Amino acid sequence: MKKTVIAMAALIIVSCTEEPENDTTEENLDTLVITHEVMIGDENIYSDYGFAIVSDICLGPDGSVFVVDPMRAEARRFSSSGELMVSYGQKGEGPGEFTEPLGIALTHSGLLFVSDARGLNTFNAESAEWLGLNGSYTRPMLLKMIGNRDSTFTALRSWSFIAGQVPVRTAQYGLYNAGNPLPVVFWSDSSRIDHSEGSFIRTCSEEPVATVDAQGNVYISESTDSRVRILKYSPEGELLTLIEDDFPPVMLSEEQRSREEEYYTSFANRLGMSITYTPQDSWLAVTSLGIDRNSLIWARVGGAEPPLFRVYDQTGNLIAYVRVDGVPVNGRYLDIRISPWGMAGFTFDPSAELVQVLLYEIPEISAASSN
């Protein structure tokens, strides 16, 4: 068995004097560069610190990170220094067991929710006690879950159906608890998916990303490849603020377009489908959204490597750029979570030899960063 990797590295914060490639840095606006402080991972996926696949993570108030591994069929909690604290569930169909867990969320009240193919599991985050299963949250499952200030959480549900021989996809972000869905919907969309003539035509909207602040307000991104558009809702679903900001799109290189086309064609072939896929011309945005402890809004914009965040204050003023460096795989395959409790990321490149969880320290950013 190879030794567990829990590597410690110093936080790097650098003001760049040169504009990086594909950067949209405005004059007199700093770019902060950060790298991970803790890396959790092991080449032996059966050790306590190894991951077969990571489908989702969330952060705790003590800086710990909760990790879901669908292939191992369990969730685990690691400390801010990378030590294993506790495990939740195991493979099986009994009480507190998982078939295929995918999503995870921690509420401010200490409830841990884990979505599974058999429904929504609820645990006591501290004791790891299993509190129950709601089997109604199966088809569709609850995904992209974010814990709120009480015992509720925000989640995405997406499902497809046939209308007049045309596939239609419906998706919505709503408010949920361990019981029935609550009557609050923050965002919804229905759109067509047309591949009737052998070509994949993306007529459906991209599912947006979302985040929640310490007060329970929900932020939804309806951004495009050249425009940040973030809507802030109260916990009751009232629209409070709209933040909009244009920026130059980040174009895909010919190599990246070729790799995209090869990936999707291979995926369709595995499904027994003959579909020609034409990649978009530029990277989509926003692909990650988060609120830090100072209520600053982090929006990850297009580009492959390394990931770049545009940081806004609550009035929509762009105050800094943060570039995440030291990524162990192509930056596109690093999924990052930012919350008032901290910042963490995980790699999900299927070709990567190691699946890792990375913990970061969020730098202090203020309006002074733009001077």
Secondary structure, DSSP 8 states (H G I E B T S, - for coil): ----EEEE--------SS--TT----TT--EEEE--SEEEE-SSTTSTT--S---EEEE-TTS-EEEEETTTTEEEEE-TTS-EEEEE--BSSSTT-BSS--EEEE-TTSEEEEEETTEEEEEETTT--EEEEETTS-SS--EEEEE-SSS-EEEEEEEEEEETTEEEEEEEEEEE-SSS--S-EEEEEEEE-B-TTSB-B--S-----EEE-TT--EEEE---SSEEEEEEE-TTS-EEEEEEEE----B--HHHHHHHHHHHHHHHHHTT---B----SB--S-SEEEE-TT--EEEEES-SSS-EEEEE-TT--EEEEEEE---SS-GGGEEEEEETTEEEEEE--TT-S---EEEE------GGGG-
